[in-house]
C-alpha cells in the first residue's frame, strides 16, 4: 500500500488524519512532527515519527523519500510563513521526490466575508485576514503545480471541533463550566459550520485513494448546521449543567480585558521560548508562566461582536458528489468532546 506522509501530525487535525488513515487500512504512515519527544494524540497508533520542518527544504526532502502521498496539515500562526512559504517548499520537494498526490488543508477562511450559501466557486469577499490571504495564495501555488504526475486535492474545512481541539471545543467547555458563556440571543443565532475532527480525518483518508482530476477543491463541513446558541446549549447539556442561561452584555471593562489578553497573546507568541528558558530553574516561576498562558488564551467573546451571528453555510454538495458524506452528528461529536475533556482532567 502507498507510503503516506502527514505533515503537522502532532497537531489537532494532523493527529486525527493519522488515526483515520490507520483505520482506513494504511499501514505505511509517516508522522511528520517538529519534535519526536512526545506526540500524545498519536502515540498509540503504529506510525513512524519523523522530524520535518516544512520551512526547511532538506528536512522535507528527507521526509519525502519513498513517499507517494503527502497530507499537509501544518498550520502555523497568523504571523508565520508556514501557510505560504511552507507550501512553496513542500511543492518543490514533492515534485523532486516523485510524490504523486498532495492533500492540502486550507480553510473556509479563504472566502472572507462571504455570506449565504458558499460553494467552492464562490469568490472571496474582502477583507481577508493575513491567515486567509496566505491560505488563498498557497492554494494558487497548488493549482499551478498540479498535474497528472502530482495530483492535488485542496480541502477547505469549516470549524473543526472534537476531542483534543482547543479553538472550537475546549475553550467553550471551560467558559461554560465557569459561567462565562450563556445563551447569546440574536447574537448567537448565526450558523455554526462545525465539522467533527474524525470526519475531516476520514475525508482526507478518502481523498488519498479516490479517483480525482489533477486539481480539485472541496469544502469540508458537518452533516448538521446548528446555530451557535444550539451548539453551546448542546455542550452545556452534555456537561450536566442543563440549558444555558442568557449571557451578560459586553461591557467596557470586558473590552479592556479582551484587549489586554490580545496583547498578552502577542507577547507570549513571540517570546515564549525565552520565557521558558528563564523560568526553567524555578518550579514556581514555571507554574506562574503556565497560569499566565491560561489567562491570555483566546476568550469566547474576544472576536468581533457578530462572530456568532453570521448567516453562512459552506456547501458540501461537491464532496457528496465524489462519494463522501460526514457521519458524526453534533450530539455525537459533543458527547465525545465532553468525554475527552473529563478523561483529561479538565475542570468541569
Secondary structure, DSSP 8 states (H G I E B T S, - for coil): ---EEEETTTSHHHHHHHHHHHHTT---EEEEES--S--TTTTTS--EEEE--TT-HHHHHHHTTT-SEEEE-----TTSSIIIIIHHHHHHHHHHHT--EEEEE--GGGGBT--EEE-TT---BS---HHHHHHHHHHHHHHHH--SSSEEEEEEE-EEESTT-IIIIIHHHHHHHTT---B-GGGG-SEE-EEEHHHHHHHHHHHTTS---SEEEEEE--S--EEHHHHHHHHHHHHT--S--B-----HHHHHHHHHHHHHHHHHHHHHHHHHHHHTT-HHHHHHHHHHHHHTS--TT-S-TTTTT--EEE--HHHHHTT------HHHHHHHHHHHHHHTT---
